[in-house]
Amino acid sequence: MDKPVFELNRVSFGYQTGEPLFRDLSLKVRRGEKVALLGANGSGKSTLLKILCGLLFVKSGEFKAFGQSITEGVLENDEQAKAYHRRVGFVFQNPEVQLFTTRVWDEIAFGPLQLGLGMKEVETRVNDVLQMLGIDHLQDRSPYRLSGGEKKRVAVASVLALNPEVLILDEPASGLDPKTQRWLVGLLQELGRRGRTILLASHNLDLVHAIADRVLILSEDHQLVYDGPATEALEDRELLMAVNLVDEFYHSHGEGIHSHRYTHG
């Protein structure tokens, strides 16, 4: 069996200004899995994704990726960092965090150029991704003059141009209109069918149902309280209520009591 893509062994992490966020957290992600990370705001989802992306580093325990221990010292080496970010792509919740050039084409080309690829290869990758995502008509536009959905497509394109083995997305459907959400679901489903490893954090349970085959759930006190099949997690109303992912309230219609369940987003 393949070694795990990611492996956390009794990992602890905390920001300098507060209490430890994670204590003794252990989990594995294998090649080709489609994993959704669920939890209420403040549960640590974004922090965990940033650890996996090499943007934050554990305080104790061990984080391994592709069989190699990943530490701040390892990724201070430029070659090691380039190799890592060639294999692991990260799409931030807010696309504007990623967009900083004055032209869409340049935005998508930036990552491959930083990896040292030749211009011909960069041009091929950028043009292929523009066409695949249906945004070739935007290539000469400024990213800052695009709609929210267009910005998200450009942010995803800039990551896909690196051709990463693992795609990590933080709240990818946040702020998207229904049409763009459908586009995103279709794209992630197709990447999953091609064997790409996908991890996403989301409050959108419909998105999770459409994409993930495995779910990890963090409680509000930062504990991993579920790790298993997505279908079972999404059908467990008591679990979802306990971790504050859905809410249920009751009101009367005439003589009867009627309940509604709401998903927090």
C-alpha positions as CSV (number, residue, x, y, z in Angstrom):
1,M,0.0,0.0,0.0
2,D,1.2,3.5,-0.8
3,K,2.6,5.6,2.1
4,P,0.2,8.2,3.3
5,V,0.3,11.6,1.5
6,F,-0.1,13.2,4.9
7,E,0.5,11.8,8.3
8,L,0.1,13.6,11.6
9,N,1.4,11.7,14.7
10,R,0.4,13.2,18.1
11,V,0.7,16.7,16.8
12,S,0.2,19.7,19.0
13,F,0.0,23.3,17.8
14,G,-0.9,26.7,19.3
15,Y,-0.5,30.3,18.4
16,Q,1.8,32.3,20.5
17,T,-1.0,34.5,21.9
18,G,-3.2,31.8,23.1
19,E,-3.8,28.3,24.4
20,P,-2.8,25.3,22.3
21,L,-5.2,24.7,19.5
22,F,-4.4,21.0,18.9
23,R,-3.1,18.4,21.3
24,D,-2.0,14.9,20.3
25,L,-3.8,15.1,17.0
26,S,-3.2,12.0,14.7
27,L,-4.6,11.3,11.3
28,K,-3.6,10.0,7.8
29,V,-4.6,11.0,4.3
30,R,-3.9,8.6,1.5
31,R,-3.3,9.2,-2.2
32,G,-6.5,9.7,-4.2
33,E,-8.8,10.3,-1.2
34,K,-11.4,13.1,-1.2
35,V,-11.6,14.3,2.3
36,A,-13.8,17.1,3.8
37,L,-12.9,18.8,7.0
38,L,-15.9,19.9,9.0
39,G,-16.3,22.0,12.1
40,A,-17.8,25.2,13.4
41,N,-16.0,28.5,13.2
42,G,-13.0,28.5,15.4
43,S,-12.6,24.7,15.5
44,G,-9.2,24.9,13.8
45,K,-10.1,23.9,10.2
46,S,-8.1,26.6,8.5
47,T,-5.2,26.1,10.9
48,L,-5.0,22.4,10.1
49,L,-5.1,23.0,6.4
50,K,-2.2,25.5,6.7
51,I,-0.2,22.9,8.6
52,L,-0.7,20.5,5.7
53,C,0.2,23.2,3.2
54,G,3.5,24.0,5.0
55,L,2.4,27.5,6.0
56,L,2.3,26.7,9.7
57,F,4.5,24.2,11.7
58,V,3.7,21.9,14.5
59,K,5.0,22.6,18.0
60,S,5.3,18.9,19.0
61,G,4.7,15.5,17.4
62,E,5.5,14.9,13.8
63,F,4.0,15.9,10.5
64,K,5.0,13.9,7.5
65,A,4.2,14.5,3.8
66,F,5.0,12.0,1.1
67,G,7.0,10.0,3.7
68,Q,9.2,13.0,4.7
69,S,9.1,14.9,7.9
70,I,8.1,18.5,7.3
71,T,9.5,21.2,9.6
72,E,10.2,24.9,9.3
73,G,13.8,24.0,8.8
74,V,13.1,21.7,5.9
75,L,11.0,24.4,4.1
76,E,13.5,27.1,4.7
77,N,15.5,25.4,2.0
78,D,14.3,26.9,-1.3
79,E,14.6,23.7,-3.3
80,Q,12.7,21.7,-0.7
81,A,10.0,24.4,-0.5
82,K,9.6,24.5,-4.3
83,A,9.4,20.7,-4.4
84,Y,6.8,20.7,-1.7
85,H,4.6,23.4,-3.2
86,R,4.9,21.8,-6.6
87,R,3.1,18.8,-5.1
88,V,0.6,20.6,-2.7
89,G,-1.6,23.4,-4.0
90,F,-3.7,25.6,-1.7
91,V,-6.7,27.7,-2.6
92,F,-7.5,30.3,0.1
93,Q,-11.0,31.1,1.2
94,N,-10.7,34.6,0.0
95,P,-9.3,34.6,-3.5
96,E,-8.0,38.2,-3.2
97,V,-5.4,36.9,-0.8
98,Q,-3.8,35.0,-3.7
99,L,-4.3,37.6,-6.5
100,F,-1.6,40.3,-6.7
101,T,-0.6,40.8,-10.3
102,T,-2.2,43.2,-12.8
103,R,-3.2,40.6,-15.5
104,V,-4.9,37.3,-15.2
105,W,-2.4,35.5,-17.5
106,D,0.5,36.7,-15.4
107,E,-1.3,35.6,-12.2
108,I,-1.6,32.1,-13.4
109,A,1.9,32.0,-14.8
110,F,3.5,33.3,-11.5
111,G,3.6,29.9,-9.7
112,P,5.1,27.9,-12.5
113,L,7.7,30.6,-13.1
114,Q,8.7,30.5,-9.5
115,L,9.2,26.7,-9.8
116,G,11.8,27.4,-12.5
117,L,9.8,26.0,-15.4
118,G,10.8,27.1,-18.9
119,M,8.7,29.7,-20.6
120,K,7.4,27.3,-23.2
121,E,6.1,24.9,-20.5
122,V,4.7,27.9,-18.5
123,E,2.8,29.1,-21.6
124,T,1.4,25.6,-22.3
125,R,0.2,25.2,-18.7
126,V,-1.4,28.6,-18.4
127,N,-3.2,28.4,-21.8
128,D,-4.4,24.8,-21.0
129,V,-5.8,25.9,-17.6
130,L,-7.4,29.0,-19.0
131,Q,-9.2,26.8,-21.5
132,M,-10.1,24.1,-19.1
133,L,-11.7,26.5,-16.6
134,G,-13.4,28.6,-19.4
135,I,-11.6,31.8,-18.5
136,D,-9.4,32.4,-21.6
137,H,-11.5,35.5,-22.3
138,L,-10.3,37.0,-19.0
139,Q,-6.6,36.5,-19.6
140,D,-5.8,40.2,-20.3
141,R,-8.1,41.5,-17.6
142,S,-7.0,42.8,-14.2
143,P,-7.9,40.3,-11.4
144,Y,-9.1,43.2,-9.3
145,R,-11.8,44.1,-11.8
146,L,-13.4,40.6,-11.9
147,S,-16.5,39.4,-10.2
148,G,-16.2,37.2,-7.1
149,G,-16.8,34.0,-9.1
150,E,-14.3,35.0,-11.7
151,K,-11.7,35.7,-9.0
152,K,-12.3,32.3,-7.6
153,R,-11.8,30.7,-11.0
154,V,-8.5,32.6,-11.4
155,A,-7.3,31.6,-7.9
156,V,-8.1,27.9,-8.7
157,A,-6.4,28.2,-12.1
158,S,-3.2,29.6,-10.5
159,V,-3.0,26.5,-8.3
160,L,-3.9,24.0,-11.1
161,A,-1.2,25.5,-13.3
162,L,1.3,24.0,-10.8
163,N,-0.2,20.5,-11.5
164,P,-0.2,19.6,-7.8
165,E,-0.7,16.0,-6.6
166,V,-2.8,17.3,-3.7
167,L,-5.4,20.1,-3.9
168,I,-6.4,21.8,-0.6
169,L,-9.2,24.3,-0.5
170,D,-10.4,26.4,2.4
171,E,-14.2,27.1,2.2
172,P,-14.1,27.0,-1.6
173,A,-17.8,27.8,-2.1
174,S,-17.8,30.8,0.2
175,G,-19.4,33.8,-1.4
176,L,-20.1,32.0,-4.7
177,D,-23.3,32.3,-6.6
178,P,-25.2,29.0,-7.4
179,K,-23.9,28.8,-11.0
180,T,-20.2,29.1,-9.9
181,Q,-20.8,26.6,-7.1
182,R,-22.1,24.1,-9.7
183,W,-19.0,24.8,-11.8
184,L,-16.7,24.2,-8.8
185,V,-18.5,20.9,-7.8
186,G,-18.1,19.7,-11.4
187,L,-14.4,20.6,-11.5
188,L,-13.6,18.9,-8.2
189,Q,-15.5,15.8,-9.2
190,E,-13.5,15.6,-12.4
191,L,-10.2,16.1,-10.6
192,G,-11.2,13.4,-8.1
193,R,-12.0,11.0,-11.0
194,R,-8.5,11.7,-12.3
195,G,-7.0,10.5,-9.0
196,R,-6.2,13.8,-7.5
197,T,-6.1,13.9,-3.7
198,I,-8.5,16.6,-2.5
199,L,-9.0,18.1,0.9
200,L,-11.5,20.8,1.6
201,A,-12.8,22.6,4.6
202,S,-16.4,23.7,4.3
203,H,-19.6,24.6,6.1
204,N,-21.5,23.6,2.9
205,L,-22.8,20.1,3.6
206,D,-24.2,19.8,0.0
207,L,-20.7,20.5,-1.3
208,V,-19.3,17.9,1.0
209,H,-21.9,15.3,0.0
210,A,-21.1,15.9,-3.7
211,I,-17.3,15.6,-3.4
212,A,-16.0,13.8,-0.3
213,D,-15.8,10.1,0.4
214,R,-14.4,10.7,3.9
215,V,-15.1,13.3,6.5
216,L,-13.1,14.6,9.4
217,I,-15.0,16.6,12.1
218,L,-13.4,18.9,14.6
219,S,-15.3,19.9,17.7
220,E,-15.5,23.4,19.1
221,D,-12.7,22.5,21.6
222,H,-10.5,21.4,18.7
223,Q,-10.8,17.6,19.1
224,L,-11.1,15.2,16.2
225,V,-14.4,13.6,17.0
226,Y,-15.2,11.8,13.8
227,D,-13.1,10.2,11.0
228,G,-15.1,8.0,8.6
229,P,-17.4,7.7,5.6
230,A,-19.0,11.0,4.4
231,T,-22.4,9.4,4.0
232,E,-22.5,8.3,7.6
233,A,-21.4,11.7,9.0
234,L,-23.9,13.7,7.0
235,E,-26.8,11.4,8.1
236,D,-25.8,11.7,11.8
237,R,-28.0,14.7,12.8
238,E,-27.0,14.4,16.5
239,L,-23.3,14.5,15.7
240,L,-23.7,17.5,13.4
241,M,-25.8,19.3,16.1
242,A,-23.3,18.5,18.8
243,V,-20.4,20.2,16.9
244,N,-22.6,23.1,15.9
245,L,-22.7,22.5,12.2
246,V,-26.5,22.4,12.1
247,D,-29.2,23.9,14.3
248,E,-32.8,22.8,14.9
249,F,-35.6,24.8,16.2
250,Y,-39.3,24.2,16.6
251,H,-42.4,26.4,16.0
252,S,-46.1,25.7,15.7
253,H,-48.3,25.6,12.6
254,G,-51.8,25.6,14.0
255,E,-52.0,22.8,16.5
256,G,-48.9,21.0,15.3
257,I,-45.2,21.4,16.0
258,H,-42.9,21.6,13.0
259,S,-39.1,21.5,12.9
260,H,-36.6,23.1,10.6
261,R,-33.0,22.2,10.3
262,Y,-30.5,24.9,9.3
263,T,-26.9,24.5,8.1
264,H,-24.5,27.1,9.4
265,G,-22.5,28.8,6.7
